[in-house]
Amino acid sequence: MLMAHPAVLTDLIRQYETLRALHAENGSPEARQRLADVSYTLCVVTGTRDIDAALIAARHQLPGAHPEDDSLVPSA
């Protein structure tokens, strides 16, 4: 499987988190489309089918990630 460059993954994660922080899913059609595009791209580059799995996979591919690190698991 091809792996995305860490800089690309970092940028996509940053864009996704920024759009979510701005509540783009409830915003203008353009903001919703941008969030959908970034989410789709993250899924494609990580080989996943949903954004939560894509974010976990992307973060695990970044330098310094530890497979046993559970900091990516959302707390209840």
All heavy atoms as TSV, in Angstrom:
chain	resi	resn	atom	element	x	y	z
A	1	MET	N	N	0.840	-1.180	0.000
A	1	MET	CA	C	0.000	0.000	0.000
A	1	MET	C	C	0.885	1.243	0.000
A	1	MET	O	O	1.870	1.318	0.724
A	1	MET	CB	C	-0.894	-0.004	1.242
A	1	MET	CG	C	-1.779	1.208	1.351
A	1	MET	SD	S	-3.012	1.041	2.638
A	1	MET	CE	C	-2.450	2.300	3.762
A	2	LEU	N	N	0.493	2.209	-0.789
A	2	LEU	CA	C	1.207	3.478	-0.799
A	2	LEU	C	C	0.906	4.235	0.479
A	2	LEU	O	O	-0.195	4.145	1.021
A	2	LEU	CB	C	0.776	4.317	-2.004
A	2	LEU	CG	C	1.156	3.780	-3.369
A	2	LEU	CD1	C	0.558	4.676	-4.446
A	2	LEU	CD2	C	2.653	3.714	-3.512
A	3	MET	N	N	1.892	4.973	0.938
A	3	MET	CA	C	1.720	5.753	2.168
A	3	MET	C	C	1.867	7.228	1.812
A	3	MET	O	O	2.789	7.615	1.098
A	3	MET	CB	C	2.791	5.368	3.184
A	3	MET	CG	C	2.821	3.905	3.541
A	3	MET	SD	S	1.808	3.476	4.923
A	3	MET	CE	C	2.625	4.274	6.243
A	4	ALA	N	N	0.972	8.035	2.341
A	4	ALA	CA	C	1.047	9.479	2.127
A	4	ALA	C	C	2.225	10.049	2.905
A	4	ALA	O	O	2.600	9.533	3.960
A	4	ALA	CB	C	-0.243	10.146	2.585
A	5	HIS	N	N	2.804	11.091	2.373
A	5	HIS	CA	C	3.911	11.769	3.044
A	5	HIS	C	C	3.401	12.341	4.372
A	5	HIS	O	O	2.282	12.858	4.449
A	5	HIS	CB	C	4.441	12.888	2.148
A	5	HIS	CG	C	5.729	13.459	2.627
A	5	HIS	ND1	N	5.784	14.404	3.623
A	5	HIS	CD2	C	7.006	13.204	2.262
A	5	HIS	CE1	C	7.040	14.728	3.843
A	5	HIS	NE2	N	7.803	14.013	3.032
A	6	PRO	N	N	4.218	12.275	5.426
A	6	PRO	CA	C	3.794	12.806	6.729
A	6	PRO	C	C	3.330	14.261	6.676
A	6	PRO	O	O	2.399	14.640	7.390
A	6	PRO	CB	C	5.038	12.643	7.602
A	6	PRO	CG	C	5.758	11.490	7.005
A	6	PRO	CD	C	5.525	11.604	5.516
A	7	ALA	N	N	3.950	15.075	5.831
A	7	ALA	CA	C	3.530	16.486	5.734
A	7	ALA	C	C	2.108	16.591	5.186
A	7	ALA	O	O	1.335	17.446	5.620
A	7	ALA	CB	C	4.505	17.264	4.856
A	8	VAL	N	N	1.770	15.717	4.246
A	8	VAL	CA	C	0.422	15.717	3.684
A	8	VAL	C	C	-0.576	15.286	4.757
A	8	VAL	O	O	-1.629	15.905	4.920
A	8	VAL	CB	C	0.347	14.785	2.449
A	8	VAL	CG1	C	-1.088	14.601	1.983
A	8	VAL	CG2	C	1.213	15.318	1.326
A	9	LEU	N	N	-0.251	14.228	5.480
A	9	LEU	CA	C	-1.136	13.760	6.549
A	9	LEU	C	C	-1.328	14.831	7.612
A	9	LEU	O	O	-2.454	15.081	8.053
A	9	LEU	CB	C	-0.573	12.491	7.190
A	9	LEU	CG	C	-0.595	11.242	6.319
A	9	LEU	CD1	C	0.144	10.108	7.015
A	9	LEU	CD2	C	-2.012	10.843	5.986
A	10	THR	N	N	-0.247	15.459	8.012
A	10	THR	CA	C	-0.324	16.512	9.025
A	10	THR	C	C	-1.228	17.644	8.554
A	10	THR	O	O	-2.067	18.141	9.312
A	10	THR	CB	C	1.086	17.048	9.354
A	10	THR	OG1	O	1.874	15.967	9.843
A	10	THR	CG2	C	1.041	18.158	10.385
A	11	ASP	N	N	-1.080	18.051	7.298
A	11	ASP	CA	C	-1.901	19.131	6.760
A	11	ASP	C	C	-3.372	18.730	6.699
A	11	ASP	O	O	-4.251	19.523	7.064
A	11	ASP	CB	C	-1.399	19.534	5.377
A	11	ASP	CG	C	-2.167	20.711	4.823
A	11	ASP	OD1	O	-2.232	21.761	5.501
A	11	ASP	OD2	O	-2.734	20.584	3.716
A	12	LEU	N	N	-3.662	17.516	6.265
A	12	LEU	CA	C	-5.047	17.064	6.188
A	12	LEU	C	C	-5.689	16.992	7.575
A	12	LEU	O	O	-6.839	17.402	7.761
A	12	LEU	CB	C	-5.131	15.706	5.498
A	12	LEU	CG	C	-4.900	15.716	3.991
A	12	LEU	CD1	C	-4.715	14.296	3.474
A	12	LEU	CD2	C	-6.050	16.416	3.276
A	13	ILE	N	N	-4.948	16.478	8.546
A	13	ILE	CA	C	-5.467	16.412	9.917
A	13	ILE	C	C	-5.740	17.818	10.435
A	13	ILE	O	O	-6.785	18.079	11.031
A	13	ILE	CB	C	-4.492	15.660	10.845
A	13	ILE	CG1	C	-4.425	14.180	10.466
A	13	ILE	CG2	C	-4.896	15.823	12.311
A	13	ILE	CD1	C	-3.285	13.426	11.125
A	14	ARG	N	N	-4.807	18.729	10.191
A	14	ARG	CA	C	-4.983	20.115	10.637
A	14	ARG	C	C	-6.216	20.743	9.990
A	14	ARG	O	O	-7.029	21.378	10.667
A	14	ARG	CB	C	-3.741	20.941	10.309
A	14	ARG	CG	C	-3.830	22.391	10.786
A	14	ARG	CD	C	-2.754	23.267	10.179
A	14	ARG	NE	N	-2.687	23.185	8.720
A	14	ARG	CZ	C	-3.540	23.776	7.885
A	14	ARG	NH1	N	-4.548	24.485	8.343
A	14	ARG	NH2	N	-3.402	23.664	6.569
A	15	GLN	N	N	-6.374	20.543	8.693
A	15	GLN	CA	C	-7.542	21.093	7.998
A	15	GLN	C	C	-8.834	20.515	8.564
A	15	GLN	O	O	-9.798	21.256	8.813
A	15	GLN	CB	C	-7.477	20.780	6.504
A	15	GLN	CG	C	-6.462	21.580	5.743
A	15	GLN	CD	C	-6.518	21.242	4.271
A	15	GLN	OE1	O	-7.578	21.354	3.648
A	15	GLN	NE2	N	-5.400	20.803	3.715
A	16	TYR	N	N	-8.866	19.201	8.757
A	16	TYR	CA	C	-10.062	18.559	9.294
A	16	TYR	C	C	-10.396	19.107	10.677
A	16	TYR	O	O	-11.542	19.473	10.952
A	16	TYR	CB	C	-9.876	17.041	9.350
A	16	TYR	CG	C	-11.081	16.360	9.951
A	16	TYR	CD1	C	-12.200	16.094	9.186
A	16	TYR	CD2	C	-11.103	16.023	11.297
A	16	TYR	CE1	C	-13.326	15.499	9.737
A	16	TYR	CE2	C	-12.222	15.431	11.861
A	16	TYR	CZ	C	-13.326	15.171	11.076
A	16	TYR	OH	O	-14.437	14.598	11.647
A	17	GLU	N	N	-9.392	19.165	11.559
A	17	GLU	CA	C	-9.627	19.651	12.917
A	17	GLU	C	C	-10.071	21.106	12.929
A	17	GLU	O	O	-10.927	21.491	13.732
A	17	GLU	CB	C	-8.379	19.444	13.768
A	17	GLU	CG	C	-8.120	17.972	14.056
A	17	GLU	CD	C	-6.815	17.717	14.780
A	17	GLU	OE1	O	-5.936	18.610	14.803
A	17	GLU	OE2	O	-6.670	16.597	15.300
A	18	THR	N	N	-9.516	21.922	12.058
A	18	THR	CA	C	-9.915	23.327	11.970
A	18	THR	C	C	-11.368	23.446	11.511
A	18	THR	O	O	-12.155	24.196	12.097
A	18	THR	CB	C	-8.993	24.102	11.013
A	18	THR	OG1	O	-7.655	24.040	11.514
A	18	THR	CG2	C	-9.420	25.556	10.872
A	19	LEU	N	N	-11.711	22.701	10.468
A	19	LEU	CA	C	-13.079	22.742	9.966
A	19	LEU	C	C	-14.072	22.255	11.017
A	19	LEU	O	O	-15.151	22.825	11.185
A	19	LEU	CB	C	-13.201	21.916	8.686
A	19	LEU	CG	C	-12.529	22.539	7.456
A	19	LEU	CD1	C	-12.337	21.499	6.371
A	19	LEU	CD2	C	-13.353	23.714	6.950
A	20	ARG	N	N	-13.719	21.208	11.746
A	20	ARG	CA	C	-14.601	20.708	12.807
A	20	ARG	C	C	-14.729	21.734	13.936
A	20	ARG	O	O	-15.809	21.949	14.461
A	20	ARG	CB	C	-14.077	19.387	13.375
A	20	ARG	CG	C	-14.272	18.181	12.492
A	20	ARG	CD	C	-15.733	17.906	12.217
A	20	ARG	NE	N	-16.491	17.834	13.437
A	20	ARG	CZ	C	-17.162	16.789	13.870
A	20	ARG	NH1	N	-17.185	15.704	13.170
A	20	ARG	NH2	N	-17.824	16.838	15.011
A	21	ALA	N	N	-13.622	22.364	14.297
A	21	ALA	CA	C	-13.652	23.374	15.363
A	21	ALA	C	C	-14.541	24.553	14.974
A	21	ALA	O	O	-15.169	25.173	15.830
A	21	ALA	CB	C	-12.249	23.855	15.682
A	22	LEU	N	N	-14.593	24.840	13.683
A	22	LEU	CA	C	-15.434	25.929	13.186
A	22	LEU	C	C	-16.859	25.458	12.898
A	22	LEU	O	O	-17.661	26.221	12.373
A	22	LEU	CB	C	-14.822	26.525	11.912
A	22	LEU	CG	C	-13.462	27.203	12.095
A	22	LEU	CD1	C	-12.876	27.590	10.747
A	22	LEU	CD2	C	-13.597	28.418	13.000
A	23	HIS	N	N	-17.142	24.189	13.230
A	23	HIS	CA	C	-18.469	23.606	13.016
A	23	HIS	C	C	-18.897	23.718	11.562
A	23	HIS	O	O	-20.038	24.083	11.258
A	23	HIS	CB	C	-19.506	24.244	13.939
A	23	HIS	CG	C	-19.154	24.123	15.383
A	23	HIS	ND1	N	-19.238	22.935	16.069
A	23	HIS	CD2	C	-18.680	25.036	16.267
A	23	HIS	CE1	C	-18.852	23.118	17.311
A	23	HIS	NE2	N	-18.492	24.382	17.469
A	24	ALA	N	N	-17.985	23.387	10.658
A	24	ALA	CA	C	-18.253	23.488	9.225
A	24	ALA	C	C	-19.430	22.620	8.805
A	24	ALA	O	O	-20.125	22.944	7.840
A	24	ALA	CB	C	-17.004	23.101	8.430
A	25	GLU	N	N	-19.669	21.516	9.539
A	25	GLU	CA	C	-20.776	20.641	9.166
A	25	GLU	C	C	-22.131	21.344	9.274
A	25	GLU	O	O	-23.107	20.924	8.671
A	25	GLU	CB	C	-20.772	19.345	9.988
A	25	GLU	CG	C	-21.049	19.540	11.468
A	25	GLU	CD	C	-19.829	19.856	12.318
A	25	GLU	OE1	O	-18.752	20.141	11.770
A	25	GLU	OE2	O	-19.955	19.816	13.550
A	26	ASN	N	N	-22.182	22.442	10.023
A	26	ASN	CA	C	-23.407	23.221	10.165
A	26	ASN	C	C	-23.312	24.567	9.451
A	26	ASN	O	O	-24.200	25.403	9.603
A	26	ASN	CB	C	-23.716	23.470	11.648
A	26	ASN	CG	C	-23.933	22.182	12.402
A	26	ASN	OD1	O	-24.536	21.250	11.893
A	26	ASN	ND2	N	-23.413	22.099	13.608
A	27	GLY	N	N	-22.247	24.762	8.715
A	27	GLY	CA	C	-22.001	26.057	8.087
A	27	GLY	C	C	-22.538	26.155	6.680
A	27	GLY	O	O	-23.499	25.478	6.295
A	28	SER	N	N	-21.899	26.976	5.906
A	28	SER	CA	C	-22.309	27.233	4.531
A	28	SER	C	C	-22.119	25.964	3.691
A	28	SER	O	O	-21.368	25.065	4.074
A	28	SER	CB	C	-21.461	28.360	3.937
A	28	SER	OG	O	-20.122	27.924	3.782
A	29	PRO	N	N	-22.771	25.908	2.543
A	29	PRO	CA	C	-22.565	24.758	1.657
A	29	PRO	C	C	-21.087	24.570	1.290
A	29	PRO	O	O	-20.614	23.440	1.189
A	29	PRO	CB	C	-23.407	25.091	0.422
A	29	PRO	CG	C	-24.468	26.015	0.931
A	29	PRO	CD	C	-23.810	26.803	2.035
A	30	GLU	N	N	-20.373	25.666	1.131
A	30	GLU	CA	C	-18.953	25.579	0.784
A	30	GLU	C	C	-18.145	24.971	1.925
A	30	GLU	O	O	-17.253	24.149	1.698
A	30	GLU	CB	C	-18.392	26.962	0.426
A	30	GLU	CG	C	-18.972	27.567	-0.828
A	30	GLU	CD	C	-20.308	28.286	-0.606
A	30	GLU	OE1	O	-20.737	28.474	0.569
A	30	GLU	OE2	O	-20.934	28.651	-1.611
A	31	ALA	N	N	-18.451	25.375	3.161
A	31	ALA	CA	C	-17.736	24.833	4.322
A	31	ALA	C	C	-18.046	23.353	4.496
A	31	ALA	O	O	-17.139	22.557	4.770
A	31	ALA	CB	C	-18.118	25.607	5.589
A	32	ARG	N	N	-19.304	22.967	4.323
A	32	ARG	CA	C	-19.667	21.549	4.425
A	32	ARG	C	C	-18.976	20.727	3.347
A	32	ARG	O	O	-18.496	19.631	3.606
A	32	ARG	CB	C	-21.188	21.375	4.337
A	32	ARG	CG	C	-21.909	21.858	5.576
A	32	ARG	CD	C	-23.359	21.399	5.599
A	32	ARG	NE	N	-24.104	21.730	4.384
A	32	ARG	CZ	C	-24.794	22.847	4.195
A	32	ARG	NH1	N	-24.823	23.767	5.134
A	32	ARG	NH2	N	-25.460	23.038	3.072
A	33	GLN	N	N	-18.907	21.286	2.143
A	33	GLN	CA	C	-18.246	20.572	1.049
A	33	GLN	C	C	-16.758	20.423	1.315
A	33	GLN	O	O	-16.177	19.376	1.063
A	33	GLN	CB	C	-18.477	21.282	-0.288
A	33	GLN	CG	C	-17.901	20.535	-1.481
A	33	GLN	CD	C	-18.503	19.154	-1.645
A	33	GLN	OE1	O	-19.726	19.022	-1.730
A	33	GLN	NE2	N	-17.673	18.127	-1.677
A	34	ARG	N	N	-16.134	21.460	1.843
A	34	ARG	CA	C	-14.696	21.390	2.155
A	34	ARG	C	C	-14.437	20.331	3.217
A	34	ARG	O	O	-13.487	19.554	3.113
A	34	ARG	CB	C	-14.185	22.762	2.620
A	34	ARG	CG	C	-12.710	22.789	2.875
A	34	ARG	CD	C	-11.925	22.618	1.577
A	34	ARG	NE	N	-10.524	22.418	1.906
A	34	ARG	CZ	C	-9.754	21.499	1.345
A	34	ARG	NH1	N	-10.214	20.725	0.397
A	34	ARG	NH2	N	-8.510	21.371	1.707
A	35	LEU	N	N	-15.285	20.273	4.243
A	35	LEU	CA	C	-15.145	19.253	5.278
A	35	LEU	C	C	-15.324	17.867	4.673
A	35	LEU	O	O	-14.549	16.948	4.978
A	35	LEU	CB	C	-16.150	19.483	6.405
A	35	LEU	CG	C	-16.111	18.476	7.556
A	35	LEU	CD1	C	-14.753	18.478	8.257
A	35	LEU	CD2	C	-17.233	18.760	8.540
A	36	ALA	N	N	-16.302	17.705	3.811
A	36	ALA	CA	C	-16.527	16.418	3.149
A	36	ALA	C	C	-15.328	16.034	2.283
A	36	ALA	O	O	-14.901	14.867	2.267
A	36	ALA	CB	C	-17.803	16.457	2.310
A	37	ASP	N	N	-14.764	17.010	1.573
A	37	ASP	CA	C	-13.604	16.742	0.713
A	37	ASP	C	C	-12.385	16.317	1.522
A	37	ASP	O	O	-11.694	15.356	1.161
A	37	ASP	CB	C	-13.253	17.979	-0.126
A	37	ASP	CG	C	-14.288	18.294	-1.189
A	37	ASP	OD1	O	-15.148	17.435	-1.482
A	37	ASP	OD2	O	-14.248	19.434	-1.708
A	38	VAL	N	N	-12.124	17.024	2.614
A	38	VAL	CA	C	-10.972	16.685	3.457
A	38	VAL	C	C	-11.180	15.314	4.101
A	38	VAL	O	O	-10.257	14.497	4.151
A	38	VAL	CB	C	-10.713	17.777	4.514
A	38	VAL	CG1	C	-9.684	17.335	5.537
A	38	VAL	CG2	C	-10.267	19.063	3.847
A	39	SER	N	N	-12.393	15.044	4.550
A	39	SER	CA	C	-12.698	13.747	5.158
A	39	SER	C	C	-12.486	12.626	4.141
A	39	SER	O	O	-11.867	11.598	4.450
A	39	SER	CB	C	-14.145	13.716	5.658
A	39	SER	OG	O	-14.347	14.689	6.640
A	40	TYR	N	N	-13.000	12.821	2.940
A	40	TYR	CA	C	-12.846	11.819	1.880
A	40	TYR	C	C	-11.364	11.595	1.566
A	40	TYR	O	O	-10.914	10.449	1.454
A	40	TYR	CB	C	-13.591	12.275	0.624
A	40	TYR	CG	C	-13.368	11.366	-0.557
A	40	TYR	CD1	C	-14.068	10.171	-0.669
A	40	TYR	CD2	C	-12.459	11.696	-1.550
A	40	TYR	CE1	C	-13.850	9.324	-1.752
A	40	TYR	CE2	C	-12.244	10.863	-2.629
A	40	TYR	CZ	C	-12.944	9.677	-2.729
A	40	TYR	OH	O	-12.722	8.838	-3.799
A	41	THR	N	N	-10.616	12.673	1.446
A	41	THR	CA	C	-9.189	12.560	1.126
A	41	THR	C	C	-8.446	11.805	2.222
A	41	THR	O	O	-7.605	10.947	1.931
A	41	THR	CB	C	-8.570	13.946	0.897
A	41	THR	OG1	O	-9.301	14.602	-0.143
A	41	THR	CG2	C	-7.102	13.840	0.513
A	42	LEU	N	N	-8.748	12.091	3.474
A	42	LEU	CA	C	-8.125	11.363	4.582
A	42	LEU	C	C	-8.443	9.869	4.488
A	42	LEU	O	O	-7.565	9.030	4.705
A	42	LEU	CB	C	-8.579	11.919	5.924
A	42	LEU	CG	C	-7.737	13.043	6.488
A	42	LEU	CD1	C	-8.474	13.753	7.611
A	42	LEU	CD2	C	-6.401	12.531	6.974
A	43	CYS	N	N	-9.678	9.537	4.161
A	43	CYS	CA	C	-10.048	8.127	4.019
A	43	CYS	C	C	-9.277	7.474	2.870
A	43	CYS	O	O	-8.777	6.352	3.020
A	43	CYS	CB	C	-11.551	7.986	3.796
A	43	CYS	SG	S	-12.536	8.332	5.270
A	44	VAL	N	N	-9.182	8.157	1.757
A	44	VAL	CA	C	-8.477	7.597	0.600
A	44	VAL	C	C	-7.007	7.369	0.910
A	44	VAL	O	O	-6.468	6.288	0.657
A	44	VAL	CB	C	-8.641	8.503	-0.644
A	44	VAL	CG1	C	-7.708	8.078	-1.758
A	44	VAL	CG2	C	-10.092	8.489	-1.123
A	45	VAL	N	N	-6.336	8.368	1.479
A	45	VAL	CA	C	-4.890	8.242	1.695
A	45	VAL	C	C	-4.538	7.266	2.811
A	45	VAL	O	O	-3.396	6.820	2.897
A	45	VAL	CB	C	-4.190	9.606	1.932
A	45	VAL	CG1	C	-4.381	10.524	0.748
A	45	VAL	CG2	C	-4.615	10.250	3.217
A	46	THR	N	N	-5.521	6.930	3.656
A	46	THR	CA	C	-5.257	5.976	4.735
A	46	THR	C	C	-5.869	4.606	4.460
A	46	THR	O	O	-5.672	3.669	5.232
A	46	THR	CB	C	-5.795	6.488	6.088
A	46	THR	OG1	O	-7.200	6.728	5.980
A	46	THR	CG2	C	-5.058	7.741	6.520
A	47	GLY	N	N	-6.622	4.486	3.374
A	47	GLY	CA	C	-7.232	3.211	3.032
A	47	GLY	C	C	-8.353	2.807	3.979
A	47	GLY	O	O	-8.572	1.625	4.224
A	48	THR	N	N	-9.072	3.780	4.518
A	48	THR	CA	C	-10.156	3.515	5.454
A	48	THR	C	C	-11.475	3.972	4.850
A	48	THR	O	O	-11.504	4.597	3.784
A	48	THR	CB	C	-9.920	4.237	6.789
A	48	THR	OG1	O	-9.827	5.650	6.546
A	48	THR	CG2	C	-8.639	3.752	7.464
A	49	ARG	N	N	-12.568	3.686	5.567
A	49	ARG	CA	C	-13.890	4.027	5.043
A	49	ARG	C	C	-14.643	5.044	5.888
A	49	ARG	O	O	-15.722	5.481	5.502
A	49	ARG	CB	C	-14.739	2.776	4.905
A	49	ARG	CG	C	-14.223	1.867	3.829
A	49	ARG	CD	C	-15.097	0.646	3.720
A	49	ARG	NE	N	-14.608	-0.208	2.660
A	49	ARG	CZ	C	-15.310	-0.520	1.597
A	49	ARG	NH1	N	-16.526	-0.064	1.455
A	49	ARG	NH2	N	-14.787	-1.299	0.677
A	50	ASP	N	N	-14.135	5.383	7.046
A	50	ASP	CA	C	-14.805	6.410	7.849
A	50	ASP	C	C	-13.752	7.323	8.469
A	50	ASP	O	O	-12.603	6.945	8.637
A	50	ASP	CB	C	-15.739	5.807	8.913
A	50	ASP	CG	C	-14.991	5.084	10.007
A	50	ASP	OD1	O	-14.450	5.760	10.904
A	50	ASP	OD2	O	-14.963	3.843	9.975
A	51	ILE	N	N	-14.186	8.521	8.804
A	51	ILE	CA	C	-13.247	9.554	9.225
A	51	ILE	C	C	-12.560	9.223	10.544
A	51	ILE	O	O	-11.384	9.533	10.725
A	51	ILE	CB	C	-13.920	10.947	9.261
A	51	ILE	CG1	C	-12.881	12.053	9.483
A	51	ILE	CG2	C	-15.021	11.007	10.285
A	51	ILE	CD1	C	-11.802	12.137	8.434
A	52	ASP	N	N	-13.263	8.572	11.467
A	52	ASP	CA	C	-12.621	8.231	12.737
A	52	ASP	C	C	-11.459	7.268	12.517
A	52	ASP	O	O	-10.374	7.460	13.066
A	52	ASP	CB	C	-13.640	7.639	13.714
A	52	ASP	CG	C	-14.682	8.665	14.153
A	52	ASP	OD1	O	-14.323	9.851	14.282
A	52	ASP	OD2	O	-15.837	8.273	14.351
A	53	ALA	N	N	-11.672	6.252	11.703
A	53	ALA	CA	C	-10.604	5.303	11.389
A	53	ALA	C	C	-9.480	5.997	10.612
A	53	ALA	O	O	-8.300	5.714	10.826
A	53	ALA	CB	C	-11.152	4.125	10.598
A	54	ALA	N	N	-9.863	6.905	9.722
A	54	ALA	CA	C	-8.863	7.628	8.933
A	54	ALA	C	C	-7.961	8.483	9.816
A	54	ALA	O	O	-6.739	8.517	9.622
A	54	ALA	CB	C	-9.545	8.498	7.882
A	55	LEU	N	N	-8.548	9.156	10.790
A	55	LEU	CA	C	-7.751	9.990	11.688
A	55	LEU	C	C	-6.792	9.137	12.517
A	55	LEU	O	O	-5.620	9.498	12.694
A	55	LEU	CB	C	-8.655	10.816	12.597
A	55	LEU	CG	C	-9.411	11.948	11.908
A	55	LEU	CD1	C	-10.504	12.494	12.818
A	55	LEU	CD2	C	-8.459	13.048	11.473
A	56	ILE	N	N	-7.268	8.018	13.014
A	56	ILE	CA	C	-6.405	7.128	13.794
A	56	ILE	C	C	-5.274	6.603	12.919
A	56	ILE	O	O	-4.095	6.649	13.307
A	56	ILE	CB	C	-7.223	5.977	14.406
A	56	ILE	CG1	C	-8.133	6.516	15.499
A	56	ILE	CG2	C	-6.300	4.887	14.960
A	56	ILE	CD1	C	-9.176	5.531	15.984
A	57	ALA	N	N	-5.618	6.134	11.724
A	57	ALA	CA	C	-4.596	5.601	10.819
A	57	ALA	C	C	-3.584	6.678	10.438
A	57	ALA	O	O	-2.373	6.427	10.416
A	57	ALA	CB	C	-5.257	5.029	9.568
A	58	ALA	N	N	-4.065	7.876	10.144
A	58	ALA	CA	C	-3.159	8.963	9.754
A	58	ALA	C	C	-2.205	9.307	10.885
A	58	ALA	O	O	-0.999	9.454	10.673
A	58	ALA	CB	C	-3.962	10.194	9.348
A	59	ARG	N	N	-2.728	9.395	12.092
A	59	ARG	CA	C	-1.867	9.742	13.229
A	59	ARG	C	C	-0.849	8.651	13.512
A	59	ARG	O	O	0.275	8.940	13.923
A	59	ARG	CB	C	-2.735	10.037	14.448
A	59	ARG	CG	C	-3.486	11.347	14.307
A	59	ARG	CD	C	-4.344	11.644	15.499
A	59	ARG	NE	N	-4.995	12.941	15.348
A	59	ARG	CZ	C	-6.284	13.149	15.498
A	59	ARG	NH1	N	-7.088	12.149	15.827
A	59	ARG	NH2	N	-6.795	14.335	15.337
A	60	HIS	N	N	-1.228	7.404	13.292
A	60	HIS	CA	C	-0.287	6.302	13.512
A	60	HIS	C	C	0.819	6.269	12.454
A	60	HIS	O	O	1.867	5.681	12.690
A	60	HIS	CB	C	-1.012	4.966	13.564
A	60	HIS	CG	C	-1.521	4.633	14.925
A	60	HIS	ND1	N	-0.780	3.948	15.853
A	60	HIS	CD2	C	-2.691	4.925	15.532
A	60	HIS	CE1	C	-1.469	3.830	16.970
A	60	HIS	NE2	N	-2.636	4.422	16.806
A	61	GLN	N	N	0.573	6.885	11.320
A	61	GLN	CA	C	1.580	6.926	10.263
A	61	GLN	C	C	2.569	8.079	10.435
A	61	GLN	O	O	3.584	8.128	9.748
A	61	GLN	CB	C	0.902	7.043	8.891
A	61	GLN	CG	C	0.140	5.799	8.497
A	61	GLN	CD	C	-0.573	5.966	7.176
A	61	GLN	OE1	O	-0.152	6.738	6.313
A	61	GLN	NE2	N	-1.672	5.250	7.006
A	62	LEU	N	N	2.277	8.976	11.341
A	62	LEU	CA	C	3.169	10.118	11.546
A	62	LEU	C	C	4.407	9.713	12.337
A	62	LEU	O	O	4.341	8.814	13.183
A	62	LEU	CB	C	2.426	11.238	12.281
A	62	LEU	CG	C	1.282	11.876	11.499
A	62	LEU	CD1	C	0.566	12.908	12.363
A	62	LEU	CD2	C	1.777	12.510	10.214
A	63	PRO	N	N	5.522	10.375	12.075
A	63	PRO	CA	C	6.736	10.080	12.828
A	63	PRO	C	C	6.501	10.268	14.327
A	63	PRO	O	O	5.819	11.205	14.749
A	63	PRO	CB	C	7.751	11.108	12.316
A	63	PRO	CG	C	7.221	11.545	10.996
A	63	PRO	CD	C	5.724	11.434	11.088
A	64	GLY	N	N	7.019	9.345	15.106
A	64	GLY	CA	C	6.898	9.433	16.548
A	64	GLY	C	C	5.669	8.750	17.107
A	64	GLY	O	O	5.489	8.702	18.320
A	65	ALA	N	N	4.805	8.219	16.238
A	65	ALA	CA	C	3.607	7.514	16.724
A	65	ALA	C	C	4.032	6.188	17.334
A	65	ALA	O	O	4.975	5.548	16.879
A	65	ALA	CB	C	2.635	7.275	15.576
A	66	HIS	N	N	3.344	5.799	18.367
A	66	HIS	CA	C	3.628	4.537	19.046
A	66	HIS	C	C	2.398	3.645	18.940
A	66	HIS	O	O	1.314	4.049	19.373
A	66	HIS	CB	C	3.972	4.769	20.518
A	66	HIS	CG	C	5.144	5.674	20.707
A	66	HIS	ND1	N	6.431	5.284	20.453
A	66	HIS	CD2	C	5.215	6.965	21.091
A	66	HIS	CE1	C	7.252	6.301	20.684
A	66	HIS	NE2	N	6.536	7.337	21.070
A	67	PRO	N	N	2.524	2.438	18.389
A	67	PRO	CA	C	1.360	1.555	18.225
A	67	PRO	C	C	0.609	1.300	19.520
A	67	PRO	O	O	-0.585	1.131	19.515
A	67	PRO	CB	C	1.956	0.256	17.689
A	67	PRO	CG	C	3.268	0.638	17.121
A	67	PRO	CD	C	3.732	1.848	17.884
A	68	GLU	N	N	1.298	1.288	20.637
A	68	GLU	CA	C	0.632	1.023	21.903
A	68	GLU	C	C	0.067	2.277	22.549
A	68	GLU	O	O	-0.551	2.235	23.591
A	68	GLU	CB	C	1.581	0.330	22.885
A	68	GLU	CG	C	2.732	1.199	23.372
A	68	GLU	CD	C	3.917	1.304	22.420
A	68	GLU	OE1	O	3.934	0.653	21.374
A	68	GLU	OE2	O	4.844	2.066	22.725
A	69	ASP	N	N	0.255	3.417	21.894
A	69	ASP	CA	C	-0.232	4.690	22.409
A	69	ASP	C	C	-1.741	4.747	22.302
A	69	ASP	O	O	-2.301	4.659	21.214
A	69	ASP	CB	C	0.400	5.841	21.609
A	69	ASP	CG	C	0.027	7.209	22.120
A	69	ASP	OD1	O	-0.682	7.296	23.145
A	69	ASP	OD2	O	0.434	8.182	21.491
A	70	ASP	N	N	-2.436	4.889	23.423
A	70	ASP	CA	C	-3.900	4.938	23.407
A	70	ASP	C	C	-4.431	6.360	23.465
A	70	ASP	O	O	-5.614	6.586	23.663
A	70	ASP	CB	C	-4.491	4.101	24.548
A	70	ASP	CG	C	-4.190	4.685	25.912
A	70	ASP	OD1	O	-3.402	5.655	25.996
A	70	ASP	OD2	O	-4.741	4.174	26.901
A	71	SER	N	N	-3.569	7.343	23.256
A	71	SER	CA	C	-4.018	8.733	23.331
A	71	SER	C	C	-4.971	9.090	22.199
A	71	SER	O	O	-5.632	10.109	22.260
A	71	SER	CB	C	-2.820	9.685	23.326
A	71	SER	OG	O	-2.132	9.591	22.099
A	72	LEU	N	N	-5.032	8.243	21.179
A	72	LEU	CA	C	-5.930	8.510	20.059
A	72	LEU	C	C	-7.334	8.013	20.311
A	72	LEU	O	O	-8.256	8.327	19.603
A	72	LEU	CB	C	-5.394	7.850	18.785
A	72	LEU	CG	C	-4.007	8.325	18.364
A	72	LEU	CD1	C	-3.528	7.521	17.181
A	72	LEU	CD2	C	-4.033	9.795	18.014
A	73	VAL	N	N	-7.496	7.211	21.361
A	73	VAL	CA	C	-8.815	6.671	21.684
A	73	VAL	C	C	-9.580	7.735	22.459
A	73	VAL	O	O	-9.106	8.222	23.486
A	73	VAL	CB	C	-8.684	5.386	22.510
A	73	VAL	CG1	C	-10.056	4.848	22.899
A	73	VAL	CG2	C	-7.880	4.345	21.753
A	74	PRO	N	N	-10.766	8.124	21.946
A	74	PRO	CA	C	-11.517	9.168	22.639
A	74	PRO	C	C	-11.926	8.708	24.040
A	74	PRO	O	O	-12.293	7.553	24.237
A	74	PRO	CB	C	-12.739	9.393	21.780
A	74	PRO	CG	C	-12.648	8.474	20.624
A	74	PRO	CD	C	-11.419	7.635	20.778
A	75	SER	N	N	-11.839	9.612	24.978
A	75	SER	CA	C	-12.254	9.273	26.337
A	75	SER	C	C	-13.761	9.446	26.457
A	75	SER	O	O	-14.367	10.261	25.785
A	75	SER	CB	C	-11.537	10.151	27.348
A	75	SER	OG	O	-11.806	11.503	27.080
A	76	ALA	N	N	-14.353	8.672	27.330
A	76	ALA	CA	C	-15.813	8.715	27.486
A	76	ALA	C	C	-16.243	9.840	28.388
A	76	ALA	O	O	-15.556	10.465	29.073
A	76	ALA	CB	C	-16.301	7.393	28.047
